[in-house]
Amino acid sequence: MKSIDLKGKTAIVTGGGQGIGRAIATALHSAGANVVVNYFADAAGRNRELAEGFARELGERAVAAVADVRNPAELAGLVEIAVSRFGGLDFLVNNAGILRDKSFRKMTSGDWQDVIDTNLTGVFNACQAAAEKLRDGGAIVNVASLSAAMGFFGQANYASAKAGVVTLTKVLSKELARRNIRVNAVAPGVINTEMGQSIPEENRKVMLTNIPLGRFGEPEEIANVVLFLCSDLASYVTGQTVHINGGWYA
């Protein structure tokens, strides 16, 4: 069987400084790819610190770069960094996302719009910025969520955005197929990241009863599937959403 060798390839991972994004960037880099670790410039500077520290840990073939996925101009600049620094772009992983969980009755229009703008429009913006720069035969992987299929209580905004990501993935897989650019999504369940661990403990206990494998996932388990989808091993896979949730389907 062929091994995964991404030497000479370049990837952008949005929200790549922590959690699932960090694991994805690590997996791609370990397989030989150049990696641009994107981060959002928060007021406290924590995201920059995490991303730049992580890029230094990776060493050669890695660079941290700021861009707000809600801003097309900033994303165009992000793509240009990848192309100018590493000579081209082969993979885009749309991982950046936020939560603003509240019941439908308590959710404000701002809560709704913030999540849609980042988690759905941000994916559209990044794909549009990268599409013409992606080399033929490249790949886009969008991070969706189990919530898109389950519609969890308190996640009207998040579930709607992630469901949109699933459908956008199907559309782009058709529109970019002429250049042999494959577009797929992964839909994680509850993962042991800072975001996943923010779920109240009582809720986490209930969630575990719905997972046949009896545990939450690890970021590396998501990263391994993304690595596969970027590789030639997935050369005939496009327009798909791979659910990575320990068997939680109902």
LODOLO-598252 format. One record per residue (C-alpha): residue number from 1; x, y, z. Coordinates in Angstrom, 1 decimal, padded with zeros to 4 digits. Example, Ala and Ser with C-alpha at 12.3 -4.5 7.8 and 13.67 -1.06 7.14 Angstrom:
// residues 2
   num        x        y        z
     1    012.3   -004.5    007.8
     2    013.7   -001.1    007.1
END
This chain:
// residues 250
   num        x        y        z
     1    000.0    000.0    000.0
     2    001.2    003.5   -000.7
     3    002.3    005.6    002.2
     4    001.3    009.3    002.7
     5    004.1    011.5    001.4
     6    003.2    015.2    001.1
     7    006.7    016.5    000.5
     8    006.7    019.6   -001.7
     9    003.0    020.3   -000.9
    10    001.7    023.3    001.0
    11   -001.4    023.5    003.3
    12   -003.3    026.3    005.0
    13   -005.1    025.3    008.2
    14   -007.4    028.0    009.5
    15   -007.7    028.2    013.2
    16   -004.6    026.0    013.2
    17   -002.9    027.1    016.5
    18   -004.9    025.0    018.9
    19   -007.3    022.0    019.3
    20   -008.3    020.1    016.2
    21   -006.5    022.6    013.9
    22   -003.2    022.1    015.7
    23   -003.5    018.3    015.4
    24   -004.3    018.6    011.6
    25   -001.4    021.0    011.0
    26    000.9    018.6    012.9
    27   -000.3    015.6    010.9
    28    000.2    017.4    007.5
    29    003.6    018.7    008.6
    30    004.7    015.2    009.8
    31    003.8    013.9    006.3
    32    006.2    016.4    004.8
    33    003.9    019.3    003.9
    34    004.7    023.0    004.3
    35    002.0    024.4    006.7
    36    000.6    027.9    007.1
    37   -000.9    028.0    010.6
    38   -003.7    030.6    010.5
    39   -005.0    032.4    013.6
    40   -007.5    035.2    014.4
    41   -006.1    038.2    016.1
    42   -007.9    038.4    019.5
    43   -007.6    041.4    021.7
    44   -005.5    039.6    024.3
    45   -003.0    038.3    021.8
    46   -003.4    034.7    023.0
    47   -004.2    033.3    019.5
    48   -001.0    034.8    018.1
    49    001.1    033.5    020.9
    50   -000.3    030.0    020.5
    51    000.1    030.0    016.7
    52    003.5    031.5    016.6
    53    004.8    029.2    019.4
    54    003.3    026.2    017.6
    55    004.9    027.2    014.2
    56    008.3    027.5    016.0
    57    007.8    024.0    017.5
    58    007.1    022.6    014.0
    59    010.3    024.3    012.8
    60    011.1    024.4    009.1
    61    008.2    024.4    006.6
    62    005.8    026.1    009.0
    63    004.7    029.7    009.5
    64    002.0    031.4    011.5
    65   -000.1    034.0    009.7
    66   -003.0    036.1    010.9
    67   -006.3    036.4    009.0
    68   -010.0    036.8    010.0
    69   -012.0    034.3    007.9
    70   -014.8    036.8    007.9
    71   -012.6    039.2    005.9
    72   -012.0    038.2    002.2
    73   -009.1    040.7    001.8
    74   -007.3    039.2    004.8
    75   -007.8    035.7    003.4
    76   -006.4    036.8    000.0
    77   -003.3    038.0    002.0
    78   -003.1    034.6    003.8
    79   -003.2    032.7    000.5
    80   -000.5    035.0   -000.9
    81    001.8    034.2    002.1
    82    001.5    030.5    001.4
    83    002.3    031.0   -002.3
    84    005.1    033.4   -001.8
    85    006.7    031.6    001.1
    86    006.4    028.0   -000.3
    87    005.8    028.4   -004.0
    88    002.3    027.2   -004.3
    89   -000.8    025.9   -002.5
    90   -002.2    022.4   -002.5
    91   -004.5    022.0    000.5
    92   -006.9    024.2    002.4
    93   -008.3    023.0    005.7
    94   -011.2    025.1    006.9
    95   -011.1    024.5    010.7
    96   -011.8    027.9    012.2
    97   -015.0    028.1    014.2
    98   -016.7    029.5    017.2
    99   -019.5    028.6    019.6
   100   -022.3    030.9    020.9
   101   -024.7    028.3    022.4
   102   -028.0    029.4    023.7
   103   -031.6    028.2    023.4
   104   -033.5    029.5    020.5
   105   -035.6    031.7    022.8
   106   -032.5    033.4    024.3
   107   -030.3    033.5    021.2
   108   -029.7    037.1    020.0
   109   -029.4    038.1    016.4
   110   -025.8    038.8    017.2
   111   -025.2    035.3    018.5
   112   -026.8    033.9    015.3
   113   -024.8    036.1    012.9
   114   -021.4    035.7    014.6
   115   -021.6    032.0    014.2
   116   -022.9    032.0    010.7
   117   -020.3    034.6    009.7
   118   -017.4    032.6    011.0
   119   -018.4    029.0    010.7
   120   -020.2    029.2    007.3
   121   -019.4    032.4    005.5
   122   -015.8    032.1    006.7
   123   -015.5    028.7    004.9
   124   -017.0    030.2    001.7
   125   -014.6    033.2    001.9
   126   -011.5    030.9    002.4
   127   -012.5    028.6   -000.5
   128   -013.1    031.6   -002.8
   129   -009.7    033.1   -001.8
   130   -007.8    029.9   -002.3
   131   -009.6    028.2   -005.3
   132   -007.7    029.9   -008.1
   133   -004.4    029.5   -006.3
   134   -004.8    025.9   -005.5
   135   -002.8    023.7   -007.8
   136   -004.7    021.2   -009.9
   137   -005.1    017.9   -008.1
   138   -005.2    019.7   -004.7
   139   -007.8    019.2   -001.9
   140   -010.1    021.2    000.4
   141   -011.3    019.7    003.6
   142   -014.0    021.5    005.6
   143   -014.6    020.8    009.3
   144   -018.3    020.3    009.9
   145   -019.8    018.7    013.0
   146   -022.0    016.0    014.3
   147   -024.3    018.9    015.3
   148   -025.2    019.4    011.6
   149   -026.8    016.0    011.6
   150   -028.2    015.9    015.1
   151   -029.4    019.5    015.7
   152   -028.4    019.6    019.3
   153   -030.4    021.8    021.8
   154   -029.0    025.3    022.1
   155   -027.1    025.1    018.8
   156   -029.5    026.6    016.2
   157   -026.8    028.8    014.9
   158   -023.9    026.3    015.1
   159   -025.9    023.4    013.6
   160   -027.3    025.5    010.8
   161   -023.8    026.8    009.9
   162   -022.2    023.3    010.0
   163   -025.1    021.9    007.9
   164   -024.4    024.7    005.4
   165   -020.8    023.6    005.3
   166   -021.8    020.0    004.4
   167   -023.9    021.3    001.5
   168   -021.3    023.8    000.4
   169   -018.8    020.9    000.3
   170   -021.0    019.0   -002.2
   171   -021.4    022.0   -004.4
   172   -017.7    022.9   -004.5
   173   -016.8    019.2   -005.2
   174   -018.8    019.5   -008.4
   175   -017.5    023.0   -009.4
   176   -013.8    022.2   -008.8
   177   -013.8    018.7   -010.2
   178   -012.7    019.9   -013.7
   179   -009.3    020.7   -012.1
   180   -009.3    017.5   -010.1
   181   -009.5    019.4   -006.8
   182   -011.3    017.2   -004.4
   183   -013.6    018.8   -001.7
   184   -014.6    016.8    001.3
   185   -015.7    017.4    004.9
   186   -015.2    015.8    008.3
   187   -017.9    015.9    010.9
   188   -016.3    015.4    014.4
   189   -018.4    014.3    017.4
   190   -017.3    015.5    020.9
   191   -013.6    015.9    020.9
   192   -011.2    016.4    023.8
   193   -010.2    020.0    023.0
   194   -010.7    023.2    025.0
   195   -014.0    023.7    023.2
   196   -015.2    020.1    023.9
   197   -014.1    020.4    027.5
   198   -016.1    023.5    028.0
   199   -019.3    021.4    027.9
   200   -020.7    021.1    031.4
   201   -019.8    017.9    033.1
   202   -023.4    016.7    033.5
   203   -024.0    017.1    029.8
   204   -020.8    015.3    029.0
   205   -021.9    012.3    031.1
   206   -025.2    012.1    029.2
   207   -023.4    012.4    025.8
   208   -021.1    009.5    026.7
   209   -024.2    007.2    027.0
   210   -024.9    007.9    023.3
   211   -021.5    006.9    022.1
   212   -021.0    003.2    021.4
   213   -017.2    003.4    021.7
   214   -017.8    004.8    025.2
   215   -015.4    007.8    025.0
   216   -014.8    011.2    023.4
   217   -012.5    011.5    020.5
   218   -009.0    012.9    020.3
   219   -007.9    015.7    018.0
   220   -005.4    013.3    016.3
   221   -008.2    011.0    015.3
   222   -009.8    013.9    013.3
   223   -006.4    014.8    011.9
   224   -005.7    011.3    010.6
   225   -008.8    011.4    008.5
   226   -008.0    014.9    007.2
   227   -004.5    013.6    006.3
   228   -006.1    010.7    004.4
   229   -008.5    013.1    002.5
   230   -005.6    015.3    001.5
   231   -003.5    012.4    000.3
   232   -003.5    010.4   -003.0
   233   -005.0    007.5   -001.1
   234   -008.3    009.5   -001.3
   235   -007.9    010.2   -005.1
   236   -011.5    009.1   -005.9
   237   -013.1    010.6   -002.8
   238   -014.9    013.9   -003.2
   239   -018.2    015.6   -002.1
   240   -018.2    013.4    001.0
   241   -018.7    014.1    004.7
   242   -016.8    011.6    006.9
   243   -018.4    011.3    010.4
   244   -015.9    010.7    013.2
   245   -018.0    010.4    016.3
   246   -017.5    007.0    017.9
   247   -020.7    005.7    016.5
   248   -023.1    008.4    017.8
   249   -025.9    008.5    015.3
   250   -029.2    008.7    017.2
END
